[in-house]
């Protein structure tokens, strides 16, 4: 039999994650992760931070996103391949791990594809609550792909958005989004262009997928007091805003060394002034300074947000008794004799049978 001194790992599969979100409720999950993000950002200096490690290709990117505090290490594996729909695959696929810093033992292995959409929407609302004008009620949502429903519901619940203007170069995507939002207490209008969608909007959220240096928002579209969530630009060579929009706005980022490489500010000189968003939450820097000011949250996604999401998921899974306990790590009787596992006698393993490629107790 295995020794109780060895750690076990809680596994949240994609089907189990769907059940977890259904049971807790999507709105509750968004709010819970948003609260956890704020909590962790206020501990900014407690974390060992680094820009993500990325492997770029002509068609996309595969990344590892690590971060740790004194007790927990986390990482996320995530890709971004905008043409994946041609192969019947999501643009973004992800999983993540939480481990103990003291021992390196993995404690949680979780799907993060669905979770990334939830935590991205949660982070957008955390930023908007600090940077957008109070009483913002109208949002333009440019790019109506897989992230868009989550953004819409998050902004409805946590910011107070009541009217959505939608635009996507793929009209079918906007139609699908509008259909999915029926009954969601939002006034939804499909627009014929980006300019039409953003006219009169309090908040503009861009969530486009194409890997290109695009200028989806240009200075002529920007009105005094707008807040812009630029979410789609998240790797070198991929932007959404004309650089002149940044020139005339106050720009906030997650982790500046990463954003300089991957964000909208990759277009700008190295000395272009930005504010790391944690400083706003901590009261060290102002957010919106005046009603007519234009603010931009240059969101590329940072590992601390995934750390927060993984912590939240573990709490909810424990609350509901969900997930599967797996032996992700070999468990020799003698931890110095890993080789001995390959030479175990039948008698030493007769309490186990091989099921689905891993050992399970015989009942």
N, C-alpha and C positions, 0 to 999 in steps of 0.2 A: 504494500500500500504506500501511497505518497505521504511524505512528512508534512505535518501541519505548519512547520516553520517556513515552508515555501509560499511565496505570494501567489494569489490568483488574480486574474484580470477580468473585469466586467466588460462584456462585449455588447455593444448596441449596434445591431445590424440595421440595414436600411428599412426592412419591414418593421422592425421593432421601433425605430425612430418615428416612422409614420404613426404607429399606434400611440407612442408617447405624446406626440404633438396633438393627435386627435383627442386623447384622454385629458391632457392638460388644457387644451385649447390654444389655437394659434395666437390669438391676441395676448393671452397670458404668457406664452413663451416669448413673444417679442418684448413684452414689458419686462419680463424677468431677466432676459439677457441684456436689455438696455440698462436696467438698474445695476446688473453685475458689471457691465462695461464701465459705467460711471464710477463704481466702487474701485475697480482695478486701476482706472486712469488716475484716480486720486492717490494711488500707491506707486506712481510712475517710477520714482527713484528706488523702489524696492526690487526692480526687475533688471535682469541681465538681458539687454536688448541688442538685436542685430538686424540688419536688412535681410530679407529672405534670400535664399540661395536658389538661383534659377537657371534652367537650361532652355534657351530660346531656339526656336526653329522658324522656318518661313511660314509655318501654318499655326504656330501657337507657342505655348510656354508650359513647362512643368516646374513646379516650385516646392521647396521645403521652407516652412516658416517656423523657426524655433524661438522659444522664450522661456525664462525660468525666474522664479523668486527663490527664497532661501529653502523652501520645502517642496515645491512642485516644479517639474519641467513639463513643457508641452511642445508639441509640434503638429503642424498640419501639412499633409501632402495635398497639393491642389494643382489642377491644370487649367488652362484657358485656351480652347481651340474653337474659334468662331464658326468654322465650317463643319463641326461635328454632326450637325443635324443631317448632313448628307449621308452620314453613315449610321443614322439612327441612334446617335449618342448625344448626351447633354454637352453643352459648351463647357460647363464646369463640373468636375467630379472631384470629390475630396474625402479624406478620412483623417482622423487625428488620434493622438495618444496623450495621456497624462501619466506621468511617472513620478516616483518618489526621488527627490534629490539625494537623500541620505544613502539610498541603496541602489538607485537606478531601476528598481522594480517597476514594470509597467502595471498601472492600476486600472486604466480605462482605455479601451480601444473602441472608437466610435465612428460611424458614418458621419461625414460633415458636408455632404452635397446639399441636402435639404437645409441643414443647419447653417451653412454659409449664407444662403439666401435670407434666412431669418436674422442672423447676426449682422449682415450688411444693412438690412433695413433698420434694425435696431440702432446701429451706429449712426446712420443717416439722421434719425430722429434725435439722438443725443446731441448731435452737432446743431441741428436746426433749432432745437429749443434754446440753445445758447446764442445763436447767431442770427436767426430770422427775426423779423419784426413781430412783436406780440400781436395776437389776434390775426395771424396769417390764416387765410381760409381757402385760397385758390392755389393749386399747384399744377404746373405743366410737367408731364412725364414723357420725356423724349427717349425713345427706345422701349419697346413694349414686349421684350422677351421674357425669359423665365424668371427674372428677378422682379418684374414689375408689379405683380399682384401683392407681393410681400411689402414692397415700398408703399403701395397705395393704402393697405390696411394699417401699416405702422404709422403713417402720417395722419390717417384718420383718427386713430386711437390716442396717439401720444403728442401730436402737435395741434390737432383740431381742424385738419383740412376737411372741407366739405364739398369742394368742386374740383374735379380733375379734368384737365385738357390733355388728350392723348395724341401723339404722333409717332409714327414709325414708317420708314420707307417701305416696309412690308405691311400693306393694308390688312392682310389676314391676321397679323399679330395684334394689331389694334382692335380688330373685331373680336378676337378671342379674349383679349383682356377685358374689353367692355362687357362681353357676355359673362365672364367669370365674376365680374363685380356687380352683376344684377342682384339686388337685395342686400347689398353691403352698405347701405346708408350713405352713398356717395352720388353726387350729380356728375355724370360722366359725359364728356363730349369728345368725339373723334374729330380731329382737325386735319386740314389739308396740307399743312406745312409746319415747320418748327416755328416760324415767325408768328403764324396764326395762334399756335398753342401757347406761346409765352406771353403774348400781348395781354397786359393787365394782371399777370400772375404774381403772387407774393413770393412763391418759391418755384424754382426750376430744378428738376432732377433729371440728369442725363445718365442713362444706363444703356449705352450702345455697346455692341460686341465687336464690330469690325476692327481688325488690327491695322489701323491707319492713323496718320497724323491728320485728323479731321478738324474742321472748324465749324462744328454744328451750331455753336452760339457765336455770333459776331456782335461787335459793339452797337450796331444799329438796333439790335433786339433787346438790349439791356435797358431797363428802366430804373430810376432812382428807388432805392430801398429793397431791391430784389435780393434774395438769398439763393445761391446756386450750389446745389450738391452735384459735383462732378464725380460720378461713380465709375464710369466706364473705362477711363484711362488708367491702366494698371500695369503697364510694362513699357520698356523703351520702344519708341516708334509708334505709340498709341496714345492719342490725345483727342479731346472733344471740344476744347475752347480755343477760339482765336486768341493769340497771345495778347492782343490789345484789351481783351476783357480782363485779363489778369492785371495789366498795367493800371487799370482804373478801379481796382477793387482791393479790399483787405482780404488776404489769402491765409487760410488756416490749413494745417497739415497734421497727419498723425505723427510719424517718425521722420524727421526731416532728412536724414541720410538716405532713407529708402525713397522718399517722395522726390528727391532731386533726380533720381535715376528713372523712376517709373511714372511719376505723376504729371499733371498738367505743367508743373513748374520745370519739367525737363526742357521746355522751350525757352526758359528764361536764363539770364545771366546768373552765375554762381552766387552773386551777392544780392540777388533779388530777395527782398524782405518777406519773410513768412513768419507765422506764429504757430508753434506746436500747440495743438488743441488742449492738451492736458493743462497747460498754463491758464487757460480760460476757466476750466472747471475748478482749478485750485485758487482762483482769484488773483493770480500773479499778473495776468494781462487782461485788458478789456476784450470783450467780444465785439458786438455791434456798438459803435461809438455814437451813432446818430441815426435818425429815421431815414434820411436819404442815402446813407452809405450802402454800397453794394458789397456783399460778403460772399466769399467762395470757400467752400469746404472741398479741398482737393483730396478726395478719398481714394486711396489705393488698396485699402485693406491691410491691417497690421496684426501681427501675431498675438498681441495682447487681447484683441477682440476675440480671437479663437480660444485663448486661455480662459477668458471669462465665460464663453459659451460652453466649453467642456466642463468647467466647474459647475455651471448651472445644470447641464444635462445629468451629471453624476448625482446631484442633489435630487432632481426630479425622478430619476430612475430608482434611486434608493427609496424615495417617498412612496412610489407605486409598486416597488418590488419587481421592476422590469429589468430586462437584460439577461444575458446568459453568462455564467461564470465559466471561463475557459482556462486551460493550462497553456498559456502562450509561451511560457518559459519551461524548458526541461527541468525535471525535479529528481535528480539523483539522490539516493540515500546519503552518499558522501559527496558534498559539493565540489570536492577536489578531484573527483573521479568521473568526469563527464563521459570518458571513453567507456567506462563500465556499463553505461546504458546500452551499448551496442552488443554487449556480451552477457546480458541478463539471462538467467535460466528460465525455463518454462515455469518452474515453481515460483520464481520471484515476480512473474507477471500474470499468474493465473487468476488474479482478482480482476483482470481487465480484459476487454475484448476490443478489437479494432472496429470502430464504427465511423463512417464518413471521414476517414483519414486521420482521426485523432482518438486517443484512448478515452473510453468511458467506463465507469463502474458497471459491473454486471449486477442486475437487480435479481 
